[in-house]
Amino acid sequence: MSQPQPIHFHAQPGWKFYNPVKLTVGRGCRQALVEALANQTLLIVTTQRGRRQLTEDALLGALVTQNRVLWVDSVRENPGLTDLQAEIDRLQGEAFDAVIAFGGGSAMDAAKALNVALAPECRAHSLQTLLVDPARHAGARPRPLYTVTTTSGTGSEVTPFATVWHHEIKKKLSLAGPAVWPTAAFVDAALTDSVPLSATISTGLDAINQAAESLWNRNANPITLGYAIRALQLGFAALPPLARGEGGEAARDQMAEASLLAGLAISHTRTALCHSMSYPITAHFGVPHGLACAFTMPAVLRHNLQAEDGRFAQVALALTGSSDPAGLVACFDQLHETMRVRERVMVHIPRLDALLALESEMFTPGRADNNLVDVTTLTSILEAAWGE
């Protein structure tokens, strides 16, 4: 019996897509960054581990030896408003030609925030003001920002968004707008080969979730859907062997491409309900970002299937060979089980009622309202994610 043909998804009339980030992709491509930035003054934003990785790298080490370098190597996971403002104050009198973001999503977020805040048009404003009032940086012209990824997860190397955490009040803030776009991104999977297992899993789940969230998104269009489908194919194939300590360079390359494509998709759609729900889970319980997003993913997929307009059939066909969305649900359930997502998250959360108590904080504007199907209560989704 032949398989039913999927109904092809049609975007709303007048859809648009724009991404100005120049891409250089492939093992060894980071050499091109060294050549492009010779004899300049550079601000390099990274973690302490990232600084060691960059300076000891056979190719990137030349960035330090052939240029004048200013360092911000104090970046921590989920960069905080207070710490970033301290760095902005320290760097106010410094002159530099370009910014390099080297690392994972946190380094990308920090570099974007610093670059915008240190633009001449923004120096009179605090970072908090820039976060609260996007009009303050709408016309800013920051230095060129070059992003170099060392994890495969956020896709932040190609998006005009940055996340800053107000840790004192356990709140996530966003920086978004034309001034935030990177100039160029270098995606060299060789830099991800040494990522620890726990980070490989969390960042990989983040990439898969971002592809999924651009799928069940009101802002989806044929371009973002194509990116999302390919990202899911690559991520579903590469992450399980990497989680088993297998796969090698081929799987790392696939995961890097999946993350990049998911980033290109969300650079237009933004993320949706899973990310909206994840922020207080991370802020209050310390659940790593990718795990917090993936925790609700199968439940959110089921919720959105009621608005099937052909997109889920297309993804199901690409992932399972059948256009039946039930197979897509099984695919996500299996990944959830294989990655032990529920088990990994429950280590951080004491009980279901503690999770449900955060429901009012989970409706993040600009995220929850991107979801394909309206949500008025999250209780059933949270209970399904928990396993009740």
N, C-alpha and C positions, 0 to 999 in steps of 0.2 A: 504494500500500500504506500502510495507516495505521501510525503509530508505536506501538510497544508502550507501554502505560501504566506509569508507575513504581510500584514498591511503596512505599507510604507508610511513612515512618519512624515508629516508635512508641518513645517514651522509656520508660525503666524506671519502674515504678509509684512514686509518692511523690515525683516530681521537684518542685523548687521554683525560684522565681525572685524576686529582690529587687534593686532598685536605687533608692536614695533620693535620687539627685542631681536637683535641679530643672534642667530644660533650657530655655535660650532660644537659638533658632537662627534665623539669617538675616542677610543683609547689613544692617548698621546696628544690629544688636541690642545691640552693646556699649554703646550709649547707656543702656540700662536698668541696666547695672552702675553707671554714674556716678550715676544717680538713686538707686539703692539704697544707696549707700555715702557719701552726703554727710555732711560734718562728723564724720568719724571719724578715728581714728589707724590707719593701714594699714601693714602689712608687705608690701612688694611684692618678689617673688622672680623674678628674670629674669637674662638675660645682659646684657653691656654693650650689644650691638646691640639687645636687647629694650628696654632702658631708653630708648635714643634713639627707637625706634619708638613706644613708649608716650607719651613726653613730647611728641613732635612730632605725634601723631595728633590730628586735628581734634576728635574726640569724647572720646578717653580722656585727653587732656591735662588735662581738668578734674579728674581724680582727684588730680593733683598740686597744682593751684592751690586746690582747695576743701577739702583735707584735710591733716592732718599725716602725713608719709610717712617711714617707715623703709625703707631700701633694702638688699636683698641682690642686687647686680648682678654678682656674681663667678661665677655659674654657668657651668660649662664642659660640653662634651659628656661624657656618662657621668660624672655628679657623683661625686666621691670621698669616702670616709669621712673622711679627714683634713681636707679643706677644709670639709666640712659641720660637723664637730665644732668647728672654729675659729669658724665663724659662730654656732653655738649658744652657745659660750662668750661671744662678743662681745655677744649679744643677751639674756643671762640677766636683766639688770636692767631691760630695756625693757618698757613696757606698750603694748599695741596691741589694737584691737578686732576686727580681721579680717586675713586673709592673702589676697593675690592672687597666684596663679601665672600669669605671663604669658610665653608662649613655646611651645616644643615639649616633647617628652617629658622632656628633661633638666630644664627649669625646673619641670615638674609634679612630677617625682621629688624634686627638691630642696625644693620648697615643702612637699610632704607630709611629708618627713622632718623638716624644721625645725618645722613646725606641731605634730607629735606630740611631738618632743623638748622643745619649749618649753611644753607643757601642764603645768599645776601638778603633776599626778600623776606626771610623768615627769622632772622636773627633777633628781632625785637620781641619775638613771642616765645613763650615757654613751650615745651613739647606737649604738655597737657592742653594748652590752648589750641595748638595745631591739631590735636586729636579730636577735640570737642567741636572745633569750628573749621571744617574743610576749606571754607572760603579764604582762610588766612594763608593757605599754601597753593591755591588754585593756579596762580600765575608764577609760581616759583620756578627758577631755572637752576637746579642743583648741578653739581659736578657729574661727569659721566660715571655711571655705576656698572662695574663688571662683576658678575656673579659666577662663582666657581663652586659647584656642589660636591660635597663629600658624603652625602647620604642620598638615598633614593626614596623620597617621600612627599615633601610638601609641594614641589613644583614652583616654589616661590621665586626661583630664578627667572621666571617669565611672567610674573603677575604684577599688577600695580597695587598690591595690598601688602600691609605689614600688620602684625599683631603685637601689641604692647600690653603688658599686664600691670594693672594697679594692684599689687599684691596686698597692700595694706587694707583694701576693702574687698579683696577677692573678686576683682572684676576684670574682664577682658575688654580692651579698647582696640579700635581699628584705625589705621591710617590708610587712606585710599585716594587715588586721584592721579592725574597725568604726571605730576612731579615724582611719583613713586616708581614709575616704570624703570627697570634696568635698561642700560644701553645695549649690553651684550651679555650672553650667557655661554659658559663653557661647561659642557656636560661630558666629563671624562670618567667613565665607570671604573677606571683603574684606581681612582681615589676612594672608591667605596669598598674595595676588596678587604680592607682591614676593619670594617665596621663590626662591632660586637654583635652577637646573636640577638640580644634583647632589642637593641636599636634597629637591627635589620628587620625584625618582625614588626615593631611598632611603626617605623617609617614606611615599610612596605604596605601595611594595612592602611596607612593614611593615604598613600597613592591610590590604592584600589578604591577606598571610600570616596576620594575626590572625583574619580572617574564616574563612580556610581551616582554621586550627588549631582554631577552635571547632566546625568541621564534623566533622573526624575526631578527636573528643574523647569520652572516656568520660562526660563530664558534660553532653553536649549534650541539649537538650530542644526541644520545638516552638518555643518563643520564641527561643532562641538560634539555631536553625536558620533561622528566618524572617529574623532580623537578618543572619545570615551570607550568606544567598542574596542579599538585597537589596544588601548591601555589595559582594559580588563582582560583581553586575551593574553597579553604579555604577563600581567601581574598574576593571574590565576595559574599560569604555567610556571613562573619563576619563583614565586614566594615559598610554596611548600617545600621544594628541595633545599632552598637556602635555609629555611627553618630547621631542616634536618642536618645542616652542616654539609650539604652537597651542592651540586650545581655548578660551582666554580665560576670562571670568568663569563661563560655564556649566560648563566642565570643572572649574574650581576649586570651584564650589558642589557639584558631584557628588562630588568627591574628599573634601570636608569632611564630607559626609553619609556617605560610605562609611566614613571613619575613625570617625565617631561611632557608627555602627551596629556596626562591628566591636568598638569599645570596650565597648558595651553587651553584646555577646555574650560577650566574654572576662571581663567583670566577674563573670560566673557560672562559666563553664567554666574559666577561666585558659587559658594557652597550652599547647602540647604539645611535640612532638619537635623541630620546626624551631627553636624558641626555645631549647630545651635545648642543642642542638648549636651554636647561634650564639654563646653567651656566651664560650667559650674562643677562638672564631675572632676575635671582636672584641677580647678581652683580650690575646691574643698577637700578632695580626697587624694590629690597628687597622682591620679592615673595618667600615665603617659598619653600624649595627645592622640597618637594613632590608634591606640587601644580604646580610648574613650570614644572616638568616632566610630570605630568598627563595632563597638558593643551593641549599638542599636540598629545596625545596618540591615540584618535580615527582617527585623520587625518593621522597619520603615519601608523596605521594599514591598512587603505584603500590603502595607497601608496604601501605597501609591499605585498598586496594580489595579485598583478600582477605576483609575483614570486612563487605562490602556488605550492608546491611540495609534498603536503600531510600533512604538519605540521599543517596548519590552519584547515584542516578538522578534524584532531585528537583533536585539542583543542575545536573546535566547538562541536564535539560529546560529549566531557567531560563536557562542560559547559551548553549545550542546549539540548542534546539528539539527535541532528541531525548533520550530517556531512556537512551541507550547511554553508559555511563561511559567508553568509549573516546574519545568526543568530548570529554569533560571533560578527559581526559589531554592530548589534542591542544591544547585551549584553554590549559592551563597551560604546555605546552611552547612554544606560540607566544608567550605573554607573556614567558616566560624569554628567548626568542631576541630578541624585539623590544626588550626592555629591556637586552639584552646583559649579563645578570646574570653569567654565567660569566666573561666577559671582564673585567668590572669587578672581580670578586672576585679573579681570578688575578693582577691587578696587585699585590695585597698578599701573596699566598702564594707562596713560592718554588717549591714542588714538592709533589706528592701525598704523599710520605712524611712531609713536615713536617705536613701536615694530619692524616694517619692517626695520627701520634704523639700527638695530642690526644684520641684516642677515649675514654680513661678519664675525662677531665674533662667529657665531653659528656652524661653521664647525670645531669642535674640533678633532684634530688627535687622533687616538686610540679610538674614540667613533663613530663619524659619519661614518667612513669607515668600521665599523662593521655591519652597516645596510644591510639588505638582498638585497635591491634594491638601486642602485646608485642614488644619488641626485645631481643635478647640480644647482638647485635653490630651495629656501625654501619658496618663496613667496606664492605659492598656498597652501602649508601646513599651513603657518601662517594665511592666510586669512580664511581657513576653520576652524582653531582653534578659530579664533576671531568671526566667524559667518558670514562672508561676502560671 
